[in-house]
Amino acid sequence: MSKHDAFIDALSSDLAPTGPPRNISRVALVWLVLSAAYVMVVGYLLGPIRPDALTQFLNEPRFALESLLGALAIAMAALCAFRAAIPGAHSKRLLVITSVLMLLWIAHYAVGIISPTLAPSMLGKREHCSWETWFYATPPAIAALILVRGLYPLQPARTAAGIGLAAGMIPALYMQFACMYEANHILEFHILPGIVVAALCFAVVACWTTWGSGLRPNRK
């Protein structure tokens, strides 16, 4: 046996078989469902949803469209973020679709400043809704970062930003039903905190990957 063959045998002698890779789209879906359930349960425990929110969803087509667009944008953001944690699974097309959906959803509120989707009202106002958004978003964001830590994101900070955006926008969408509906209030106290969560996830992981192991798992 040549030295080359002996060297390869020595390297491979203690290798153990591994199972098939996880279906990352399924992981993203499970995370999304559990995160949404967490936000709704904890949010309801802290206070009921706006009394007329469900009636408005059923009777106001623009409000229903806005809500469904938000749900789709968040789902795509979660899928995009988790797929970014696997080399070759991410695609620019997916990123573009996700970005367009997210911008369209947020643009609805910007348009609502001039042409409100619903009549602006203080009904359902939660005194600390922006802090609630932070509170709701943090556990799902941490859970997702732990999940992708076992994968191999080539750009950890960008992956973390996507995770933070998805996690931050789940409570932002929930607040559409749980808090007062007024476009400026939504943009400032619901949407903006969700964007800040994404920025913080990016910053924390960027620093971590600079001075430590970050999201990159230790490989032997």
C-alpha positions in Angstrom: 0.0 0.0 0.0 1.4 3.4 -0.9 1.9 6.1 1.6 -0.9 8.1 -0.1 -3.4 5.3 0.4 -2.2 4.7 4.0 -2.7 8.4 4.7 -6.3 8.4 3.4 -7.1 5.2 5.3 -5.8 6.8 8.5 -7.9 9.9 8.0 -11.1 7.9 7.3 -10.7 5.1 9.8 -12.6 6.8 12.6 -15.4 8.4 10.4 -18.9 7.5 11.5 -21.9 7.5 9.1 -24.2 10.5 9.3 -27.9 10.7 8.6 -29.4 12.7 5.8 -29.3 16.5 6.1 -32.3 18.2 7.6 -34.9 19.6 5.2 -34.2 23.3 5.9 -37.5 24.5 4.5 -39.3 22.2 7.0 -37.1 23.6 9.8 -38.0 27.1 8.8 -41.8 26.2 8.7 -41.7 24.6 12.1 -39.8 27.6 13.6 -42.3 30.0 12.0 -45.3 28.2 13.3 -43.9 27.8 16.8 -42.8 31.4 16.9 -46.1 32.7 15.7 -47.9 30.6 18.3 -45.6 31.9 21.0 -46.2 35.5 20.0 -50.0 35.0 19.9 -50.2 33.2 23.2 -47.9 35.5 25.2 -49.5 38.5 23.5 -53.0 37.4 24.5 -51.9 36.8 28.0 -50.6 40.4 28.2 -53.8 41.8 26.8 -56.6 40.9 24.4 -56.6 41.8 20.7 -58.4 44.9 19.5 -62.2 44.3 19.9 -63.0 44.9 16.2 -59.9 43.4 14.6 -61.3 40.1 13.4 -64.5 41.8 12.1 -62.3 44.3 10.2 -60.2 41.4 8.8 -63.4 39.7 7.5 -65.1 42.8 6.2 -62.4 45.1 5.0 -60.7 43.7 1.9 -57.7 46.1 2.0 -57.0 45.2 5.7 -57.2 41.5 4.9 -54.9 41.9 1.9 -52.4 43.9 4.0 -52.4 41.3 6.7 -52.1 38.3 4.3 -49.3 40.2 2.5 -47.5 40.6 5.8 -47.8 37.0 6.7 -46.5 35.9 3.3 -43.6 38.4 3.5 -42.6 37.0 7.0 -42.9 33.4 5.8 -40.6 34.2 2.9 -38.2 36.0 5.1 -37.9 33.0 7.4 -37.4 30.7 4.5 -34.8 33.0 3.0 -32.9 33.3 6.3 -32.8 29.6 7.0 -31.8 28.7 3.5 -28.9 31.2 3.7 -27.4 29.0 6.4 -26.7 26.2 3.9 -24.2 26.8 1.1 -25.9 26.4 -2.2 -29.5 26.5 -0.8 -29.8 30.3 -1.0 -30.7 32.1 -4.2 -30.7 35.7 -5.3 -34.2 35.1 -6.8 -35.6 34.1 -3.4 -33.9 37.1 -1.8 -35.4 39.5 -4.4 -38.9 38.0 -4.0 -38.7 38.3 -0.2 -37.4 41.9 -0.4 -40.2 42.9 -2.8 -42.9 41.4 -0.6 -41.5 43.0 2.6 -41.3 46.4 0.9 -44.8 46.1 -0.5 -46.2 45.2 2.9 -44.4 48.1 4.6 -45.4 50.4 1.8 -49.1 49.7 2.6 -48.6 51.6 5.9 -46.8 54.4 4.2 -49.7 54.8 1.7 -52.0 54.6 4.7 -50.7 57.9 6.1 -52.4 59.6 3.1 -55.2 57.1 2.4 -55.8 55.0 5.6 -56.7 51.4 5.2 -59.0 51.7 8.3 -60.3 54.8 10.1 -57.5 55.8 12.5 -58.5 55.0 16.0 -57.1 54.7 19.5 -59.1 51.6 20.2 -57.0 48.8 21.5 -54.0 51.0 22.2 -51.3 49.1 24.2 -49.2 51.5 26.3 -45.9 49.6 25.8 -46.4 48.0 22.4 -42.9 48.8 21.1 -41.4 47.1 24.1 -43.8 44.2 23.6 -42.4 43.8 20.1 -38.9 43.5 21.5 -40.1 41.0 24.1 -41.9 38.8 21.6 -39.1 38.9 19.0 -36.2 38.0 21.2 -36.8 34.3 22.1 -37.7 33.3 18.4 -34.6 35.1 17.2 -32.4 33.4 19.7 -33.9 30.0 18.9 -33.4 30.5 15.2 -29.7 31.5 15.7 -29.1 28.4 17.7 -30.7 26.3 14.9 -28.5 27.8 12.2 -25.5 27.6 14.4 -25.4 23.8 13.6 -25.4 24.5 9.9 -22.7 26.4 8.0 -23.8 29.9 7.0 -21.1 31.4 4.7 -22.2 34.9 5.6 -23.3 34.6 9.3 -24.1 38.3 9.9 -26.4 38.5 6.8 -28.1 35.2 7.9 -28.6 36.7 11.4 -30.1 39.8 9.9 -32.7 37.8 8.0 -33.5 35.8 11.1 -33.9 39.0 13.1 -36.2 40.5 10.4 -38.4 37.5 10.4 -38.5 37.3 14.2 -39.1 41.0 14.5 -41.9 41.2 12.0 -44.0 38.4 13.5 -45.0 40.6 16.5 -45.3 43.6 14.2 -48.0 41.7 12.3 -49.6 40.5 15.5 -49.8 44.1 16.7 -51.9 44.9 13.6 -54.7 43.0 15.4 -53.7 43.6 19.1 -52.9 47.3 19.1 -54.5 50.5 17.8 -54.6 50.9 14.0 -53.0 54.1 12.8 -50.3 54.2 10.1 -47.8 56.4 11.7 -48.1 54.5 15.0 -47.7 51.2 13.2 -44.6 52.3 11.3 -42.9 53.9 14.4 -43.9 51.4 17.2 -44.5 48.1 15.4 -42.4 48.0 12.2 -39.4 50.0 13.3 -38.7 47.8 16.3 -38.8 44.8 14.1 -36.2 46.3 11.7 -34.1 47.2 14.7 -34.1 43.6 15.9 -32.7 42.6 12.4 -30.0 45.3 12.7 -29.1 44.2 16.2 -28.9 40.5 15.2 -26.6 41.6 12.3 -24.4 43.7 14.6 -24.1 41.1 17.4 -23.2 38.2 15.0 -20.8 40.4 13.0 -18.9 41.2 16.2 -19.1 37.6 17.3 -17.7 36.3 14.0 -14.9 38.9 14.2 -13.7 38.1 17.7 -15.1 34.5 18.2 -16.6 31.5 16.5 -20.0 33.2 15.8 -22.5 31.2 13.9 -19.8 29.1 12.3 -19.7 25.7 13.9 -16.4 24.3 15.0 -15.2 21.8 12.4 -12.5 19.3 13.0 
